[in-house]
Amino acid sequence: MVDKSLCVDFADAILAHYQFKLGFDTFITAARNVITCLVFDKTISESEIPIAAKYMLEEVASGFGLQPSQVSDMSAKFPKLAVEFDNSTTGKIIQAVNARRYMIGPDGQLDPTKLTADNVMRNGYKLIAMQLMQKGKK
């Protein structure tokens, strides 16, 4: 089952990363990259890509002037959407969501008890690390 709040957090982190100055194509590319990471680390399955995309697109729909039917149509196309993977941008977006979800306590402050290797490696870091290692071999 797809965690809607996780998808919303990622959509918000994408917008924040670009300081709310991005085109729709940039958002789509970043969202697809994040979803690739979520599938890679088994947070979601490949069959859940459309619903994760839908949740992300619903979060930004009004800002991009999207109608509900457009969100549904685009979400259905996400599994076959091929975009170039951007290690640095995707990593920063994942870091932002991890910090918020896995390292911040209920008081809104950094919780040292949550700074575990497992928390730092969540949501795609393995994929990014592997891709960086592959780049280093070339």
C-alpha positions in Angstrom: 0.0 0.0 0.0 1.3 3.4 -1.0 1.8 5.9 1.9 0.1 9.1 0.5 1.8 11.3 3.1 5.2 10.1 1.8 4.3 11.0 -1.8 3.0 14.4 -0.6 6.3 14.9 1.3 8.3 14.1 -1.9 6.2 16.4 -4.0 6.7 19.2 -1.5 10.5 18.5 -1.3 10.8 18.6 -5.1 9.1 22.1 -5.2 11.2 23.3 -2.3 14.4 22.0 -3.9 13.7 24.2 -6.9 12.5 27.0 -4.7 9.1 26.8 -6.3 10.6 28.0 -9.6 10.3 25.0 -11.9 8.5 23.9 -15.0 6.1 21.0 -15.1 8.6 18.9 -17.1 11.2 19.4 -14.4 8.7 18.3 -11.7 7.8 15.2 -13.7 11.4 14.2 -14.2 12.2 14.7 -10.5 9.0 12.8 -9.5 9.9 9.9 -11.8 13.4 9.7 -10.3 12.1 9.6 -6.8 9.6 6.9 -7.7 12.4 4.9 -9.3 14.2 5.0 -6.0 11.1 4.0 -4.1 10.6 1.0 -6.3 14.3 0.1 -6.1 14.3 0.0 -2.3 10.9 -1.7 -2.3 9.0 1.1 -0.5 6.5 0.7 -3.3 6.1 -2.0 -6.0 6.1 -1.4 -9.7 2.4 -1.9 -9.8 2.0 1.0 -7.3 3.8 3.5 -9.5 0.6 5.0 -10.9 -0.9 5.6 -7.4 2.3 7.2 -6.1 2.5 9.4 -9.1 -1.2 10.3 -8.7 -0.6 11.4 -5.1 2.4 13.5 -6.1 0.6 15.1 -9.0 -2.5 15.8 -6.9 -0.3 17.7 -4.5 0.9 20.1 -7.2 -2.1 20.0 -9.5 -3.4 23.5 -8.7 0.0 25.1 -9.1 0.4 23.7 -12.6 -3.3 24.1 -13.5 -4.0 20.4 -13.9 -7.5 19.0 -13.9 -8.3 15.7 -12.1 -8.6 13.9 -15.4 -5.2 15.1 -16.5 -3.7 13.9 -13.2 -5.2 10.4 -13.8 -4.0 10.3 -17.4 -0.5 11.3 -16.5 -0.3 9.0 -13.5 -1.2 6.0 -15.7 1.7 6.8 -18.0 4.4 7.0 -15.2 5.4 3.3 -15.3 6.6 3.7 -18.9 8.0 7.2 -18.5 11.7 7.1 -19.2 13.7 10.0 -17.9 17.4 10.6 -17.3 18.4 9.8 -13.7 19.8 12.8 -11.8 21.9 11.5 -8.8 22.5 14.9 -7.2 19.0 16.3 -7.4 17.3 13.1 -6.4 19.7 12.6 -3.5 19.0 16.1 -2.1 15.3 15.6 -2.4 15.5 12.2 -0.6 17.7 13.7 2.1 15.1 16.4 2.7 12.3 13.9 3.2 14.5 11.6 5.3 15.4 14.5 7.6 11.8 15.4 8.0 10.5 11.9 8.5 13.2 9.9 10.0 15.5 12.2 11.9 13.2 14.9 13.3 11.5 14.3 16.6 8.0 15.3 17.6 9.3 18.6 18.8 10.5 19.5 15.3 14.2 19.3 16.3 16.9 16.8 15.2 16.5 13.7 17.3 20.0 12.1 17.8 18.4 8.8 18.7 17.1 8.6 15.1 20.5 9.1 13.4 21.0 5.5 12.6 22.6 4.0 9.5 19.3 2.4 8.7 17.5 5.8 8.7 20.2 7.4 6.6 20.0 4.6 4.0 16.3 4.8 3.5 14.4 5.7 0.3 16.9 5.2 -2.4 20.3 6.0 -1.1 21.5 2.5 -2.1 20.5 3.2 -5.7 22.2 6.5 -5.7 25.3 5.1 -4.2 25.4 2.2 -6.7 25.0 4.6 -9.6 27.7 6.9 -8.3 30.0 3.9 -8.0 29.2 2.9 -11.6 30.1 6.4 -12.7 33.4 6.2 -10.9 34.3 3.0 -12.8 34.0 4.6 -16.2 
